[in-house]
Amino acid sequence: MRFNSKELTHIVEQGVVDKEGILSMKYKPEGRIFKKEETYITRHCKLKGNLLFYYKNKESKNNRKLNPAPSLRTEPLGVLVLERCTIELDDEIDNAFIIVFEGDEPTYHFATRTETERDEWIQALHLSSYECLKMQLQSLREQIQAKTGRDPVSQPPPTETGMAFETQSGNANTNDEPAIEICLSCEDLPNDSSANPPNPFIVIYTINPPQQQTWVQHSHTEVVEKTNCPQFLKTIGFGDSNGIDTNTRIKLTVYHVKERLTGTMSQMGQVIFTVQDVLTSHQMELALPLQGPDPVDCGTVKVMAWVNDTNISVPNGPADDCKNDKLKRSAGRRRSKRVDTLRPLYRGIITRTFRFDTSDGGVKLLVHEYMAEAKLAFDIPLQLIKLWIDEEKSMIDQMKNLGQMSTRCQHACQEATEHCTSIVMLYEQHYHLISSFKGPSFKPSIKKGDKDLEFAPLNLHLQRMTVINELNDTTSWYDIVTVGAFTAYAQKYKHGGLMKLLQHQKEFYSADGTLSKNTKLDKACQLINSIHKLNVKVEHDCQRLYGSASNGSFSEMKSIAEQITEHVKELVNVCDNKLLQGSEELYNAVREEVLYQKTLEMSKNELTESFTDLDMESSTENLSGTNFKKNPSMEPWELSRVNTEAACVCLTSLIESLESVDKTKWLESISQDVAKLKNFVAVLQNKAVSFMTFLNIMENKGHSKLNYTIKYRRDVCFSHAVTALVTGFMTKLTTHTTDTHFLNQLCQVGMLVQFEGLLSCHSDENGMIEDMMVAVDDLSQVVFRVKVEEQVDEGPVLSLHGKLKYGSNPDFQRHCLVVTVPVKQELFERLPDPLQRGKDINITPVFFNIGINEQATVAERFGDTSLQEKINFDNYGILYRYIEKYQVKIGDPDNGKTGLGTVGDLMQRLQYQVMAKKSKNTEVLKLASELTRKLQGIRFTSCKSAKDRTAMSITLEQVYILQQEHDLASHVFTQALDCFRSEGVRRENTLKNIGCRKYAFNSFQLLYVPKLYRPPNGTYGNVQG
């Protein structure tokens, strides 16, 4: 074996040797060949690990000081590597032993002065070899595996201990509430070695004798920095809904955390007690002295417990009256986390509990924090995809019904048809992939670029905080839906996001007028929606007319006839539009061109037959309402309008003549004329749709690929937004079942939905903002309806509205969405009558965005944040109009109050902050969230993946709520914030998404993140995900 003598000398000089002393070593002088000439020579030996060094003599300490350089010190004469050897007794002389190596290696003889020294050396040499250590390790592994059932080497325990609430079943994410919970505090903890207050941290262990033989780590508290009397905010739960073994022993070990980043800490002391001790103590409180490693005063640990509202019964203590009184008082402290309210809509519920001080030191706040996975995360996208497939197929049929066109138009129509067919095939593939997905019930952030799950929202969870005031026993709860940005991440951002793509698309669309900013297709959407709305009104009036005729009420029939006349006139006026007339003329010109070509190609004898075939191909008989007969030629647009108006006049005249007719014949008399009117109105709508479909094809001629890209991307983003919206809406509805003011607000002004974005205006995130702003705007085209639940766990049903998407970015190829939500019979009966009759609940979405990371700094200093400024300004206007509508329909949201914190005050401050040119002005987000809560809206928070920046934002919002609404003590603000971030449920969110309980920040990034948005030390680092 090759080695460097200087390196070996350095090894033995570093640190403490395992054994050192004088040994007599058998030595044969050089040049001697006889064994009897061998002699024992005294050597100074040092054992370091499995290396035995021997020196000529012992090096004194004075010599080391005089010769500090290694080259001037005494070097060993030799070294033995104690591997593959045995240590045996030697009978040659007294107190001797030999080292025998395998193979042809020489044998080494040693001797000591006494038998005791010999035995000590033999034991030390035997234990020094690697083989011996390996045997000891194997023995310990077998013993640990026999007791715990797990090999500590191949199946090591998690490195981050106690980060989750762990019941005895070992399921950290159990939906069961713990049977009991305790909160901990310490008093009079000693200072550290530097005379500074310690950073206390408690680890909790449990053992259930005799089933368990070793302590099992159960949970831990947060770290409280620099205090001798810490009040730990996190509570610890034990047991489950089936109760708890009161013989369970609990050990609390208190540590002083010296370095939080590395987790370096030293033990200060520990206490041991049983669950029975707590439950039978006065007011379920204990004060126990800490037992430290040294016999000195280590301080006191205080334990306070309560029983959750489960099936657990408080154990019986001694029979004396005094103790029984204590049991009765203890049994009265029962609280429920109300997890059951989440289970219908969510799964994978994780909970944490904290106990905070208020400004009034005698009042405590018990805070429960929840995080849950939405059950609808994949169901809603599947329903949407199916609707869009049907919509594309309907579009293909409409284009086929246009009939044969000239060559210049036929190519555009064929290209559009091919793209619709491609969409159908692609969406059918996505439907199959999502429906067959077997993973978790949410889409984790590591799959944000996965095309197979592209339509599913990213990391969709509910964050709930319930606050119980222990003095007056009141409960409040606050919900925030967290979800990744509504963006087509898998499609990347080479050409920007949706907003940039839509602007590019509008550049080649024809304007509706010389000075108009709207395009012809924008106007087409408005016309089709107006015609549809009037068609629905006429249809409804006709049904009412049937009812009046059956009831024999002539005055009511006459009143309804007047309304029908008014609606038909309005319909005819809408149809008298230049865009519709121009589209009809263009379409007819194209058709005439085809007819002319046919005329030139065909003989006179074939002319009549070819005309008939051509008209049959275009299905024009469906576009004529005259006498319900198939027309050999298309009815002119002007004639269709005249016929509709004439049918209305005939019906009105007929109704006026019925006053002298037998009432029993009224219904039969009007049936035919009502049917004619309805048919003429339907023909008008169908023809208008056909003309606008033709216009859409011609406007997109040569740009079908861009149209396809926008449609696909917009559908993906809209799917994310709708899924989050439906989840939030149903949660809000189920938590306000008895709030009549809220239910009336739904009916009168609709639901306010506020989205908070934390994206920067730099690089890809700028494209994400563009995607998200379009998706949020599209939510204004979604309406909700409520019905009675017909079966258990019935989910929401999505359907298409007759209206096309309109608003800021009209879309001729997509219809508005209707979401029908089933509710319990008792809730349905509390709804206002219009909602029970099927009135739509409108949605008012607002989106405020402030970038907070280092990329936002780059955008502010070297880039452009005008997009963010425009978003915030425009959405302030939307919020302002919603409040105006609220004041008109319901009244003053402040109920006459003025001053700080009112809706009026918050709106003024929000306007100022939106207009202010401030870097990372998070005050905008704070004010917007406060307004949303006051107006009983739904809160959403998003960043790229709803994991890190989102966690910082919602934990900060939770502490703000505790401070503003529940009088949280000011000195607890920072500790509460760090506690939520280090011990709360958001750490579990990072684990679920990337397999690591660390936020994905690094030290450089945090230099540019606002101070209140920074995680505590030890909770962040570079992670892969």
TIFI-563947 format. One line per 5 residues: number of its first residue (from 1); for each residue x, y negated, z negated of C-alpha. Coordinates in steps of 0.25 Angstrom, whole numbers. Layout:
BEGIN
NUM	X/Y/Z  ... $
END
This chain:
BEGIN
1	0/0/0  5/-14/4  5/-25/-6  11/-38/-9  18/-38/-23 $
6	16/-53/-25  1/-51/-23  1/-40/-33  8/-48/-43  -2/-59/-41 $
11	-13/-50/-44  -8/-45/-57  -5/-59/-62  -19/-64/-59  -29/-63/-71 $
16	-29/-52/-82  -23/-38/-79  -32/-26/-84  -21/-20/-92  -6/-23/-95 $
21	5/-17/-103  18/-9/-105  18/5/-98  30/15/-97  31/18/-82 $
26	39/31/-77  50/26/-68  61/33/-60  73/25/-58  78/23/-43 $
31	88/33/-38  84/44/-48  78/57/-43  75/65/-55  62/65/-63 $
36	69/65/-76  75/52/-73  62/45/-73  59/36/-85  48/27/-91 $
41	50/12/-90  42/1/-96  33/-7/-87  23/-18/-89  10/-14/-82 $
46	-2/-22/-78  -15/-16/-73  -23/-26/-64  -35/-19/-57  -30/-6/-51 $
51	-16/-11/-50  -5/-7/-61  7/-17/-60  20/-13/-68  31/-23/-71 $
56	45/-22/-76  41/-30/-89  30/-39/-94  30/-53/-88  29/-63/-100 $
61	19/-75/-100  31/-85/-101  37/-79/-89  24/-82/-81  25/-96/-86 $
66	39/-98/-82  37/-91/-69  24/-95/-64  27/-91/-49  23/-77/-46 $
71	36/-75/-38  44/-77/-51  36/-68/-60  38/-53/-63  32/-44/-52 $
76	27/-30/-55  36/-19/-52  25/-11/-45  10/-9/-45  1/4/-45 $
81	-13/4/-38  -21/12/-47  -30/19/-36  -31/34/-33  -24/37/-45 $
86	-27/44/-59  -21/41/-73  -17/53/-80  -10/56/-94  5/59/-93 $
91	11/70/-103  25/67/-99  27/56/-111  17/51/-121  7/41/-118 $
96	9/42/-103  0/42/-90  2/43/-76  -5/37/-63  -7/48/-52 $
101	-10/43/-38  -16/51/-27  -7/57/-16  8/56/-17  9/44/-25 $
106	18/44/-37  13/46/-51  16/35/-61  19/37/-76  16/28/-87 $
111	17/28/-102  12/19/-114  16/17/-128  4/23/-134  -8/32/-130 $
116	-18/21/-132  -10/12/-122  -10/24/-112  -25/27/-113  -28/12/-111 $
121	-19/12/-98  -25/24/-93  -39/19/-94  -35/5/-88  -28/12/-76 $
126	-40/22/-74  -50/10/-74  -42/1/-65  -44/9/-52  -54/6/-41 $
131	-59/21/-41  -63/19/-56  -70/6/-54  -77/12/-43  -82/24/-52 $
136	-86/14/-62  -94/6/-52  -101/18/-47  -105/23/-61  -111/9/-64 $
141	-118/9/-51  -125/22/-55  -129/18/-69  -135/5/-63  -142/12/-52 $
146	-148/22/-62  -153/11/-71  -158/1/-60  -161/10/-48  -152/1/-39 $
151	-137/2/-36  -131/-11/-40  -120/-11/-28  -129/-7/-16  -141/-14/-22 $
156	-136/-26/-29  -146/-34/-37  -149/-48/-30  -139/-58/-32  -149/-69/-35 $
161	-155/-64/-48  -168/-68/-53  -172/-77/-42  -186/-72/-41  -197/-68/-51 $
166	-195/-53/-53  -206/-45/-59  -202/-31/-65  -207/-25/-52  -195/-33/-45 $
171	-204/-40/-35  -200/-54/-35  -211/-58/-25  -222/-52/-33  -236/-59/-32 $
176	-239/-55/-46  -238/-65/-57  -229/-62/-69  -236/-58/-81  -229/-68/-90 $
181	-219/-79/-87  -209/-86/-96  -202/-99/-95  -188/-102/-102  -180/-113/-109 $
186	-168/-114/-117  -163/-123/-128  -149/-126/-134  -141/-119/-123  -126/-121/-126 $
191	-117/-130/-116  -108/-123/-107  -92/-123/-109  -91/-137/-104  -101/-142/-114 $
196	-112/-145/-103  -126/-140/-104  -128/-126/-97  -136/-123/-84  -145/-112/-90 $
201	-151/-101/-82  -159/-89/-88  -159/-75/-82  -171/-66/-86  -169/-51/-88 $
206	-179/-41/-92  -179/-26/-96  -191/-17/-99  -186/-6/-109  -185/6/-108 $
211	-188/6/-93  -177/-3/-90  -163/-2/-96  -156/-15/-91  -160/-29/-90 $
216	-166/-33/-76  -165/-48/-71  -179/-54/-70  -178/-68/-66  -170/-81/-70 $
221	-173/-96/-72  -168/-108/-65  -155/-115/-69  -157/-127/-77  -144/-136/-77 $
226	-137/-143/-88  -146/-141/-100  -146/-134/-114  -161/-133/-114  -166/-128/-101 $
231	-181/-127/-98  -182/-117/-86  -193/-120/-76  -194/-106/-70  -203/-96/-77 $
236	-200/-81/-78  -211/-71/-75  -212/-57/-81  -222/-45/-77  -233/-45/-67 $
241	-248/-45/-66  -248/-31/-72  -241/-37/-85  -228/-35/-92  -221/-26/-101 $
246	-220/-34/-114  -208/-26/-118  -200/-32/-107  -187/-38/-112  -182/-51/-107 $
251	-168/-56/-107  -165/-71/-104  -150/-74/-101  -147/-88/-101  -135/-92/-92 $
256	-127/-105/-89  -126/-107/-74  -112/-113/-72  -112/-114/-57  -126/-113/-50 $
261	-121/-111/-36  -113/-98/-40  -122/-94/-51  -111/-94/-61  -116/-93/-75 $
266	-114/-89/-89  -123/-83/-100  -127/-91/-111  -136/-81/-119  -148/-72/-118 $
271	-161/-69/-125  -170/-56/-125  -185/-55/-128  -197/-47/-123  -210/-51/-116 $
276	-217/-47/-129  -209/-57/-137  -214/-68/-128  -228/-64/-127  -229/-63/-142 $
281	-222/-75/-146  -229/-88/-150  -234/-95/-138  -226/-85/-129  -213/-93/-132 $
286	-199/-88/-137  -187/-95/-141  -175/-86/-141  -160/-89/-145  -150/-86/-134 $
291	-140/-75/-137  -127/-79/-131  -114/-71/-129  -108/-78/-141  -114/-80/-155 $
296	-118/-94/-153  -131/-102/-151  -135/-101/-136  -148/-108/-137  -162/-104/-136 $
301	-171/-98/-125  -186/-101/-125  -196/-93/-118  -211/-97/-115  -220/-87/-108 $
306	-234/-86/-103  -243/-75/-97  -248/-76/-83  -263/-73/-81  -262/-59/-77 $
311	-266/-45/-83  -255/-46/-94  -260/-46/-108  -252/-52/-120  -246/-41/-128 $
316	-250/-38/-142  -241/-42/-153  -241/-40/-168  -254/-39/-174  -252/-51/-184 $
321	-262/-63/-181  -251/-73/-179  -245/-65/-168  -259/-63/-162  -261/-78/-161 $
326	-248/-79/-153  -253/-69/-144  -266/-76/-141  -258/-89/-139  -248/-82/-130 $
331	-259/-76/-122  -265/-89/-119  -253/-94/-110  -258/-87/-97  -255/-93/-83 $
336	-258/-88/-69  -250/-91/-57  -262/-89/-48  -254/-81/-37  -268/-75/-33 $
341	-271/-88/-26  -260/-86/-16  -262/-71/-13  -273/-72/-2  -264/-80/7 $
346	-250/-77/3  -241/-65/-1  -227/-64/-6  -230/-74/-18  -218/-78/-26 $
351	-219/-86/-38  -211/-94/-48  -215/-101/-61  -209/-113/-68  -212/-122/-80 $
356	-209/-137/-80  -209/-148/-90  -218/-160/-88  -216/-175/-92  -224/-171/-104 $
361	-215/-161/-111  -226/-153/-117  -232/-149/-103  -227/-139/-94  -229/-136/-80 $
366	-230/-121/-76  -227/-121/-61  -229/-108/-52  -222/-108/-38  -227/-99/-28 $
371	-222/-95/-14  -230/-86/-5  -230/-81/9  -242/-84/18  -250/-72/23 $
376	-254/-79/36  -240/-82/41  -241/-72/52  -257/-71/53  -259/-85/58 $
381	-248/-84/69  -254/-71/74  -268/-78/75  -262/-90/82  -255/-81/92 $
386	-267/-74/96  -275/-86/98  -264/-92/107  -264/-79/115  -279/-81/117 $
391	-277/-95/121  -266/-93/131  -275/-82/137  -287/-92/138  -277/-102/145 $
396	-273/-92/155  -288/-89/158  -291/-104/159  -280/-105/170  -285/-93/177 $
401	-299/-99/178  -293/-112/185  -293/-103/197  -284/-104/209  -276/-117/211 $
406	-267/-123/221  -253/-118/221  -247/-130/214  -257/-128/202  -257/-113/202 $
411	-242/-112/199  -244/-120/186  -256/-112/182  -249/-99/184  -237/-104/176 $
416	-246/-109/165  -253/-95/165  -239/-88/164  -235/-96/152  -248/-93/145 $
421	-246/-78/148  -232/-79/142  -238/-85/130  -248/-74/128  -237/-63/129 $
426	-228/-71/120  -238/-73/109  -243/-59/110  -229/-54/107  -228/-64/95 $
431	-242/-59/90  -236/-44/90  -223/-48/83  -230/-56/72  -241/-46/70 $
436	-230/-35/69  -221/-42/59  -218/-34/47  -209/-44/39  -213/-54/27 $
441	-226/-62/28  -219/-74/32  -208/-78/42  -195/-80/35  -185/-91/39 $
446	-175/-81/45  -186/-78/56  -188/-92/60  -182/-89/74  -189/-76/76 $
451	-197/-77/88  -206/-65/84  -212/-73/72  -211/-86/79  -226/-89/76 $
456	-225/-87/61  -222/-98/52  -209/-98/45  -208/-95/30  -223/-99/27 $
461	-225/-99/12  -234/-106/2  -227/-113/-10  -236/-115/-21  -234/-122/-35 $
466	-244/-121/-46  -242/-130/-58  -249/-127/-72  -249/-137/-82  -248/-130/-95 $
471	-254/-140/-104  -268/-142/-96  -267/-129/-89  -269/-135/-75  -264/-129/-62 $
476	-260/-136/-49  -255/-129/-37  -247/-135/-25  -245/-127/-11  -235/-130/0 $
481	-234/-121/12  -220/-119/16  -217/-115/31  -205/-117/41  -206/-128/51 $
486	-217/-125/62  -207/-123/73  -204/-113/84  -190/-110/78  -188/-98/88 $
491	-190/-107/100  -178/-116/96  -178/-131/98  -170/-133/111  -180/-142/117 $
496	-185/-148/104  -198/-145/96  -212/-146/100  -214/-161/100  -202/-163/110 $
501	-208/-152/119  -222/-158/118  -216/-172/122  -209/-166/134  -222/-159/138 $
506	-230/-172/138  -220/-178/147  -225/-171/159  -239/-171/155  -248/-181/162 $
511	-253/-193/154  -268/-195/152  -267/-209/156  -257/-220/160  -254/-225/146 $
516	-259/-213/138  -249/-205/130  -258/-192/131  -256/-182/142  -268/-177/150 $
521	-267/-163/142  -268/-171/129  -281/-177/135  -285/-164/140  -285/-158/126 $
526	-293/-169/121  -304/-167/132  -305/-152/130  -306/-154/115  -317/-165/116 $
531	-325/-156/126  -323/-144/117  -328/-152/105  -340/-157/112  -343/-143/117 $
536	-343/-138/103  -352/-149/99  -362/-146/110  -362/-131/107  -364/-134/92 $
541	-376/-144/96  -382/-133/105  -382/-123/93  -389/-133/84  -399/-136/95 $
546	-402/-121/95  -404/-121/80  -413/-134/81  -422/-127/92  -423/-115/83 $
551	-428/-123/71  -437/-131/80  -432/-145/76  -434/-154/88  -428/-167/81 $
556	-415/-159/78  -414/-153/92  -416/-167/98  -404/-172/89  -395/-161/93 $
561	-399/-164/108  -394/-178/106  -381/-173/100  -379/-163/112  -381/-175/122 $
566	-371/-183/115  -361/-172/114  -363/-168/129  -362/-183/133  -349/-184/126 $
571	-344/-171/132  -347/-176/146  -340/-189/143  -328/-181/139  -328/-173/151 $
576	-328/-186/160  -313/-187/158  -303/-191/168  -294/-180/164  -304/-170/166 $
581	-309/-175/179  -295/-176/184  -291/-162/180  -304/-157/187  -301/-165/200 $
586	-286/-159/200  -291/-145/197  -302/-146/208  -292/-152/218  -283/-140/215 $
591	-295/-130/217  -298/-137/230  -284/-136/235  -285/-121/233  -298/-120/240 $
596	-293/-128/252  -281/-118/253  -291/-107/252  -299/-113/263  -287/-114/273 $
601	-282/-100/270  -296/-93/271  -305/-91/283  -318/-97/284  -325/-83/281 $
606	-317/-81/268  -319/-95/263  -332/-93/256  -327/-81/249  -314/-87/245 $
611	-321/-99/239  -329/-90/230  -317/-81/226  -309/-94/222  -321/-99/213 $
616	-322/-86/206  -308/-86/203  -308/-99/196  -321/-95/188  -327/-109/191 $
621	-341/-103/188  -337/-104/173  -335/-119/175  -349/-122/179  -361/-124/171 $
626	-372/-127/181  -383/-117/179  -374/-107/174  -371/-102/188  -357/-98/194 $
631	-354/-110/204  -346/-107/217  -338/-120/214  -333/-127/202  -343/-137/196 $
636	-338/-151/196  -333/-157/183  -343/-169/184  -354/-159/187  -351/-151/175 $
641	-352/-164/166  -365/-168/172  -371/-154/171  -367/-154/156  -374/-167/154 $
646	-386/-163/161  -388/-150/153  -387/-159/140  -398/-168/146  -407/-156/150 $
651	-406/-150/136  -409/-164/129  -421/-165/138  -426/-151/135  -425/-154/120 $
656	-433/-166/121  -444/-158/128  -445/-148/117  -452/-156/107  -466/-151/112 $
661	-461/-137/115  -463/-125/105  -452/-125/95  -450/-110/97  -446/-112/112 $
666	-436/-123/109  -424/-114/108  -427/-106/120  -429/-119/128  -416/-126/125 $
671	-407/-113/126  -405/-114/141  -402/-129/141  -392/-128/129  -385/-116/135 $
676	-383/-124/148  -378/-136/141  -368/-127/133  -363/-121/146  -361/-134/153 $
681	-353/-139/141  -345/-127/141  -342/-128/156  -337/-142/154  -327/-138/143 $
686	-322/-126/152  -320/-135/164  -313/-145/156  -304/-134/150  -301/-129/164 $
691	-298/-143/169  -288/-146/157  -282/-132/159  -279/-136/173  -273/-149/169 $
696	-265/-142/158  -259/-133/169  -255/-144/178  -249/-153/167  -240/-141/163 $
701	-236/-138/177  -221/-135/178  -220/-136/162  -226/-123/158  -214/-118/152 $
706	-213/-130/142  -228/-129/140  -226/-114/136  -214/-118/127  -222/-129/119 $
711	-234/-119/118  -226/-108/112  -218/-117/103  -231/-125/98  -238/-112/95 $
716	-227/-107/87  -226/-119/78  -242/-120/77  -242/-106/72  -233/-109/61 $
721	-241/-122/57  -254/-115/58  -250/-103/49  -244/-113/39  -257/-121/39 $
726	-267/-110/38  -259/-105/26  -259/-118/19  -273/-121/22  -278/-108/17 $
731	-270/-109/4  -275/-123/2  -289/-119/4  -288/-107/-6  -282/-116/-17 $
736	-293/-127/-16  -305/-118/-16  -312/-127/-27  -307/-140/-23  -320/-147/-16 $
741	-312/-159/-13  -302/-152/-5  -312/-144/2  -320/-157/6  -307/-163/11 $
746	-305/-151/20  -319/-153/26  -318/-168/27  -303/-171/31  -296/-158/33 $
751	-283/-153/27  -271/-161/26  -258/-152/30  -245/-158/27  -232/-152/32 $
756	-218/-156/26  -206/-154/35  -192/-154/31  -185/-153/45  -175/-162/50 $
761	-175/-170/64  -162/-163/68  -159/-152/77  -169/-140/77  -177/-145/66 $
766	-181/-157/74  -188/-147/84  -194/-141/72  -200/-154/68  -206/-156/82 $
771	-212/-142/81  -218/-144/68  -224/-158/70  -232/-152/82  -236/-139/74 $
776	-241/-148/63  -249/-157/72  -255/-145/79  -261/-141/65  -270/-153/66 $
781	-277/-144/77  -280/-133/67  -294/-133/60  -298/-124/48  -312/-117/46 $
786	-316/-110/34  -325/-97/33  -329/-87/22  -319/-76/20  -326/-63/25 $
791	-315/-53/21  -304/-53/10  -291/-59/14  -297/-64/27  -287/-73/34 $
796	-289/-86/43  -293/-85/57  -287/-94/68  -295/-98/81  -294/-108/92 $
801	-302/-121/92  -309/-125/105  -300/-138/105  -286/-139/111  -275/-144/102 $
806	-274/-159/102  -268/-170/93  -253/-175/95  -249/-163/104  -262/-158/112 $
811	-261/-144/117  -270/-140/129  -266/-125/127  -269/-123/112  -282/-125/105 $
816	-284/-129/91  -284/-119/80  -295/-115/70  -292/-108/57  -303/-101/50 $
821	-300/-99/35  -308/-89/27  -311/-92/12  -318/-86/1  -333/-88/0 $
826	-332/-97/-13  -323/-106/-6  -331/-107/7  -343/-111/-1  -335/-123/-8 $
831	-332/-128/6  -339/-140/12  -351/-137/21  -344/-141/34  -332/-132/31 $
836	-342/-120/28  -349/-123/42  -335/-122/49  -330/-136/49  -315/-137/53 $
841	-305/-141/43  -295/-150/50  -280/-151/47  -272/-163/46  -257/-159/47 $
846	-246/-169/43  -231/-167/44  -220/-174/37  -205/-171/39  -192/-175/32 $
851	-179/-168/35  -171/-166/23  -159/-158/27  -145/-161/33  -151/-161/47 $
856	-161/-172/43  -149/-180/39  -143/-178/53  -156/-182/60  -157/-195/51 $
861	-143/-199/53  -140/-195/68  -153/-190/74  -167/-194/74  -178/-193/64 $
866	-189/-200/72  -197/-187/73  -198/-185/58  -202/-200/57  -213/-199/67 $
871	-218/-186/61  -219/-192/47  -225/-205/52  -236/-198/61  -240/-189/50 $
876	-241/-200/40  -252/-205/50  -259/-192/50  -259/-191/35  -264/-206/34 $
881	-276/-202/43  -279/-190/35  -280/-198/22  -289/-209/29  -298/-197/34 $
886	-298/-192/19  -302/-206/14  -313/-207/24  -319/-193/22  -316/-190/7 $
891	-311/-203/0  -299/-208/-6  -289/-197/-9  -284/-205/-21  -298/-207/-27 $
896	-296/-222/-29  -283/-220/-35  -271/-229/-31  -256/-230/-34  -245/-220/-34 $
901	-247/-206/-30  -260/-209/-22  -263/-205/-8  -262/-220/-4  -249/-222/-11 $
906	-243/-209/-5  -247/-213/9  -241/-227/7  -228/-221/2  -228/-210/13 $
911	-230/-221/24  -218/-228/18  -209/-216/18  -213/-211/32  -209/-225/37 $
916	-196/-226/29  -183/-222/36  -177/-214/24  -168/-202/25  -175/-189/22 $
921	-187/-196/16  -193/-184/9  -202/-194/2  -211/-192/14  -213/-178/11 $
926	-216/-180/-3  -226/-190/-1  -233/-182/10  -234/-170/1  -240/-178/-10 $
931	-251/-183/-1  -254/-169/5  -256/-164/-10  -265/-176/-13  -273/-174/0 $
936	-274/-159/-3  -266/-155/9  -258/-143/12  -243/-144/11  -232/-138/20 $
941	-217/-139/19  -208/-135/30  -193/-135/34  -186/-126/45  -189/-113/37 $
946	-197/-118/25  -186/-112/16  -176/-122/11  -180/-136/13  -194/-132/11 $
951	-190/-126/-3  -184/-139/-7  -196/-147/-2  -207/-139/-9  -200/-138/-22 $
956	-197/-153/-23  -212/-155/-20  -216/-145/-31  -208/-153/-41  -214/-166/-36 $
961	-228/-161/-38  -224/-156/-52  -219/-170/-55  -230/-178/-49  -242/-169/-52 $
966	-238/-162/-65  -228/-172/-72  -216/-163/-71  -205/-168/-80  -195/-177/-73 $
971	-183/-170/-79  -188/-157/-73  -189/-162/-59  -175/-157/-54  -175/-144/-62 $
976	-189/-141/-57  -184/-144/-43  -172/-135/-44  -180/-124/-51  -190/-123/-40 $
981	-179/-122/-30  -170/-112/-37  -181/-103/-44  -193/-106/-36  -200/-98/-25 $
986	-193/-105/-14  -180/-98/-17  -188/-85/-14  -192/-91/0  -178/-92/4 $
991	-176/-77/0  -188/-73/8  -183/-81/20  -168/-78/20  -165/-68/9 $
996	-158/-78/0  -163/-86/-11  -155/-99/-6  -159/-111/1  -152/-113/14 $
1001	-145/-126/11  -130/-128/10  -123/-139/2  -120/-148/14  -135/-148/18 $
1006	-139/-151/4  -131/-164/5  -141/-170/14  -154/-164/8  -161/-174/-1 $
1011	-158/-171/-16  -172/-166/-20  -172/-156/-9  -159/-149/-13  -159/-135/-19 $
1016	-152/-132/-32  -138/-126/-33  -137/-111/-31  -150/-111/-22  -145/-114/-9 $
1021	-133/-110/0  -130/-105/15  -140/-94/18  -142/-87/31  -156/-87/36 $
END
